Amino acid sequence: MNTLATEFQELLAGRPAPLELDEAALEIARLHNPGADTGAALATLDRWAGAIQQSLPPAAGGLQYLDTAHRFLFGEIGLRGDRETYFAAENSCLDQVIARRRGLPLTLSVVYIEIARRLLRPIHGIGLPGHFVCQYNDGLVNVVVDVFHEGALLAPGDALALVEALTGRPHILTPSSFQPASRQSIVLRMLRNLRNAYQQQGDAARVRQIDSLLRPRY
């Protein structure tokens, strides 16, 4: 087992692992396609982050960062939620999401989080019921970002309305609902999404492959 694969297993088990979120997400992509060009995917994230950085004025604040990042990500390169083929396995594979610029809320959020990490911006993921969003919070600017819906900025009431619309039932969102999602929880959620895609396709062999990774926690 190579170093990345070992670190991936450590992360799944909840043990300390130096694997970054984008690297872990690309290990999932390799489950779907062992020949996935993970290096090219990481280089693209580097390039996108660099383009945003070049457009930012010195000492740019949170609102300037969000405006610049969103104009690039959702305007210039056209990052979008895949509404047409939502349950496609490719939407759970970070390399394909980067190449197609389409994906699920979770994988798009990984793109958003990992670009922010490169730029030292305080963004984390939030696993809401039935949806995944991001939060920017630098102590002055604190806003929820719906990456699936082209970076829409949400107040808590907006987030609640979205969750209820997506799940079709009432919910109560408390401050604990907006706690940052850990790398482990994000990776496990990505695996479950990929498993669901395989189940929709009737691919029993690949469902069992994902189950073998999830079994201790599934």
SEMIMAR-270472 format. One record per residue (C-alpha): x, y, z. Coordinates in steps of 0.001 Angstrom, whole numbers. Example, Ala and Ser with C-alpha at 12.3 -4.5 7.8 and 13.67 -1.06 7.14 Angstrom:
<drenvos>
> X_Y_Z
> 12300_-4500_7800
> 13670_-1060_7140
</drenvos>
This chain:
<drenvos>
> X_Y_Z
> 0_0_0
> 1450_3397_-977
> 1795_6335_1409
> -1313_8156_177
> -3442_5029_464
> -2151_4407_3990
> -2878_7979_5042
> -6342_7676_3478
> -7068_4614_5610
> -5820_6464_8698
> -8108_9392_7935
> -11119_7107_7498
> -10361_5514_10854
> -10297_8919_12550
> -6593_8779_13300
> -4218_11703_12684
> -3206_11841_9028
> -1369_14571_7115
> -3552_14060_4052
> -5129_17286_2825
> -8807_17249_1926
> -8185_17533_-1816
> -5715_14632_-1687
> -8209_12483_221
> -10979_13369_-2240
> -8725_12345_-5115
> -8114_8981_-3456
> -11884_8500_-3714
> -11696_9464_-7391
> -9067_6739_-7852
> -11547_4182_-6508
> -13790_5050_-9441
> -10971_5401_-11954
> -7545_4073_-10893
> -5995_6010_-13769
> -7334_9384_-12615
> -4793_12160_-13187
> -4698_13432_-9631
> -1627_15569_-10250
> -3414_17521_-12966
> -6391_18073_-10660
> -4161_19473_-7902
> -2351_21674_-10422
> -5680_23085_-11603
> -6666_23978_-8041
> -3284_25684_-7659
> -3859_27605_-10895
> -7366_28690_-9928
> -6159_29864_-6532
> -3345_31780_-8194
> -5742_33513_-10564
> -7895_34658_-7640
> -4844_35845_-5711
> -3628_37899_-8657
> -6986_39699_-8837
> -7066_40570_-5134
> -5804_43936_-3917
> -3241_43910_-1078
> -4774_43193_2335
> -8142_42415_765
> -10918_41912_3292
> -13456_39133_3406
> -16047_40782_1205
> -13415_41592_-1408
> -12203_38009_-1321
> -15712_36608_-1733
> -16531_38973_-4580
> -13293_38221_-6425
> -13407_34469_-5830
> -17054_34213_-6872
> -16586_36231_-10043
> -13790_33865_-11031
> -15234_30544_-9866
> -18888_30997_-10801
> -18441_33540_-13568
> -15190_33051_-15439
> -14788_29285_-15134
> -18492_28515_-14669
> -18480_26252_-11617
> -22033_24930_-11178
> -24137_22314_-9469
> -25013_19399_-11750
> -28790_19430_-11733
> -29188_17317_-14874
> -27152_14229_-13897
> -27065_14762_-10137
> -26603_11077_-9235
> -23772_10374_-11697
> -20734_8799_-10045
> -18507_11420_-11689
> -20083_14059_-9449
> -18402_12408_-6462
> -14975_12317_-8141
> -12988_15497_-7564
> -10913_15163_-10747
> -14068_14924_-12850
> -15767_17780_-11010
> -12740_19966_-11727
> -12630_18917_-15386
> -16401_19250_-15970
> -16854_22180_-13572
> -20029_20467_-12417
> -20700_18412_-9315
> -22573_17743_-6095
> -22790_20252_-3242
> -20111_18312_-1364
> -17511_17949_-4105
> -18001_21551_-5234
> -17516_22596_-1616
> -14246_20661_-1509
> -13061_22720_-4497
> -14121_25908_-2710
> -12524_24922_605
> -9250_23818_-934
> -8844_26980_-2999
> -9459_28989_181
> -6855_26888_2040
> -4274_27756_-585
> -5082_31435_-82
> -5137_31211_3740
> -8811_32174_3868
> -10991_30930_6788
> -13514_28726_5026
> -14872_25396_6260
> -17624_22999_5273
> -20973_22524_7007
> -23004_19348_6637
> -26624_20451_6804
> -29448_17899_6522
> -29713_16992_2852
> -27233_19631_1701
> -23632_20744_2115
> -22520_24362_2272
> -19465_26384_3258
> -18916_29176_5745
> -16543_32100_5527
> -15764_33557_8944
> -12808_35855_9564
> -14300_37474_12659
> -15575_40447_10662
> -17328_38765_7765
> -19376_35684_8610
> -21526_34236_5842
> -22788_30867_4608
> -22007_30083_962
> -24048_27663_-1152
> -21480_26530_-3701
> -23970_24289_-5527
> -26131_27319_-6288
> -23351_29434_-7794
> -22063_30785_-4501
> -25327_32161_-3148
> -24819_33839_230
> -27252_32581_2860
> -28501_33968_6143
> -29488_31318_8735
> -33150_31695_7748
> -32255_31137_4096
> -30332_27990_5005
> -33314_26648_6928
> -35695_27329_4036
> -33314_25577_1638
> -32962_22516_3881
> -36730_22232_4287
> -37273_22598_541
> -34690_19905_-230
> -35817_17418_2425
> -39543_18120_2249
> -39951_18280_6002
> -39549_20845_8800
> -36213_21257_10548
> -34728_23279_13362
> -31239_24638_12776
> -29305_25570_15909
> -25784_26995_16252
> -24504_23421_16476
> -25941_22793_12988
> -23266_25135_11643
> -20266_23476_13271
> -17321_22921_10894
> -17289_19500_9280
> -14101_17523_9899
> -11999_16125_7076
> -13009_12626_8149
> -16737_13420_8060
> -16412_15036_4631
> -14532_12073_3203
> -17005_9566_4662
> -19890_11602_3222
> -18177_11608_-173
> -17821_7830_-14
> -21511_7460_820
> -22424_9681_-2113
> -20331_7519_-4438
> -21907_4394_-2995
> -25363_5839_-3638
> -24398_6551_-7243
> -23256_2954_-7734
> -26424_1669_-6101
> -28528_3781_-8484
> -26590_2240_-11380
> -27048_-1284_-10028
> -23269_-1753_-9764
> -23228_-4248_-6898
> -19492_-4941_-7103
> -18611_-1308_-6593
> -21181_-943_-3827
> -19406_-3774_-2000
> -16056_-2057_-2586
> -17293_1111_-886
> -18966_-919_1873
> -15610_-2498_2673
> -14273_989_3428
> -17349_2152_5297
> -18229_-992_7222
> -16703_-16_10600
> -18586_3307_10441
> -21467_2725_8040
</drenvos>
